[in-house]
Structures are given as C-alpha cells and as structure tokens.
Amino acid sequence: SSLRLRNFVKGIAKKNKIKVQEIVTGGTTDAAAAFEAGLNSIPLCIPVKYTHSQVEMISIVDYHNTLKLLLLISRN
C-alpha cells in the first residue's frame, strides 16, 4: 500500500484505539495484484487460526475491530 494510505488508516486506528498488526508472514491477498497494477489499495484482514480447514477460528474482538475500522475509513 502507499505510505499515504497506510498513514491515513493507521491514524484512524490510533485515534479510535483500534490495535493494528502491520506485518503478516506466509500469505498474500488480492491487494498485492491491485497495488502492482498501480491502484492505491490496502488490505484489511482478520487474523485466522487453522486457515483453509473445517475449523477456522477468528477472534470476535478482531472481527468487530476490523469492521469498526472499515466503517471509520469509509466515513473519512
């Protein structure tokens, strides 16, 4: 993502006391292809345990915080 967009999202998260994890290993999103095509994009992902299995798990707190962040971004 662009530094400007990243700082915008981080600023909204900080102002609203939403914890953000910036570094993820071992995966990719469609946002990588969009960014390489020159589109300004930033992935908002919910951490998943046991991904691609029948028992995937997420934290309900992470879900609500990601939703809250998405709504705040769209309103700004």
C-alpha positions as CSV (number, residue, x, y, z in Angstrom):
1,S,0.0,0.0,0.0
2,S,1.1,3.6,-0.4
3,L,2.7,5.3,2.6
4,R,0.0,8.0,2.5
5,L,-2.9,5.5,2.6
6,R,-1.1,3.4,5.3
7,N,-0.6,6.5,7.5
8,F,-4.3,7.5,6.9
9,V,-5.5,4.1,8.1
10,K,-3.1,4.0,11.0
11,G,-4.1,7.5,12.1
12,I,-7.8,6.5,12.2
13,A,-7.0,3.3,14.1
14,K,-4.8,5.2,16.6
15,K,-7.4,7.9,17.1
16,N,-10.1,5.2,17.8
17,K,-7.8,3.0,19.9
18,I,-8.0,0.1,17.4
19,K,-5.0,-2.2,17.5
20,V,-3.4,-2.8,14.2
21,Q,-0.9,-5.5,13.2
22,E,1.1,-4.3,10.2
23,I,3.3,-7.3,9.4
24,V,1.9,-10.6,8.2
25,T,4.0,-13.6,7.0
26,G,3.2,-16.6,4.9
27,G,0.3,-15.2,2.9
28,T,-0.9,-12.7,0.3
29,T,-4.1,-11.0,-0.8
30,D,-5.7,-9.7,-4.0
31,A,-4.5,-6.3,-2.9
32,A,-0.9,-7.2,-3.9
33,A,-2.0,-7.6,-7.5
34,A,-4.0,-4.3,-7.4
35,F,-1.1,-2.5,-5.9
36,E,1.3,-3.8,-8.6
37,A,-1.2,-2.6,-11.2
38,G,-0.9,0.9,-9.8
39,L,-4.1,1.0,-7.8
40,N,-4.0,2.5,-4.4
41,S,-5.1,-0.3,-2.0
42,I,-4.6,-1.6,1.5
43,P,-5.8,-5.0,2.7
44,L,-7.8,-5.2,5.9
45,C,-7.5,-8.7,7.2
46,I,-8.9,-10.6,10.2
47,P,-6.3,-13.0,11.7
48,V,-7.4,-16.6,11.2
49,K,-6.3,-19.7,13.1
50,Y,-6.3,-23.0,11.2
51,T,-6.9,-21.3,7.9
52,H,-8.2,-23.4,5.0
53,S,-9.6,-26.1,7.3
54,Q,-13.0,-27.1,8.6
55,V,-12.3,-25.4,11.9
56,E,-11.1,-22.0,11.0
57,M,-11.3,-19.7,14.0
58,I,-11.2,-15.9,14.4
59,S,-11.5,-13.7,17.5
60,I,-14.8,-11.9,17.7
61,V,-13.0,-8.9,19.0
62,D,-10.7,-8.8,15.9
63,Y,-13.9,-9.1,13.8
64,H,-15.6,-6.2,15.4
65,N,-12.5,-4.0,15.4
66,T,-11.9,-4.7,11.7
67,L,-15.5,-3.9,10.9
68,K,-15.3,-0.7,13.0
69,L,-12.1,0.3,11.2
70,L,-13.6,-0.3,7.8
71,L,-16.6,1.8,8.7
72,L,-14.4,4.6,10.0
73,I,-12.3,4.6,6.9
74,S,-15.3,4.7,4.6
75,R,-16.7,7.7,6.5
76,N,-13.4,9.7,6.3
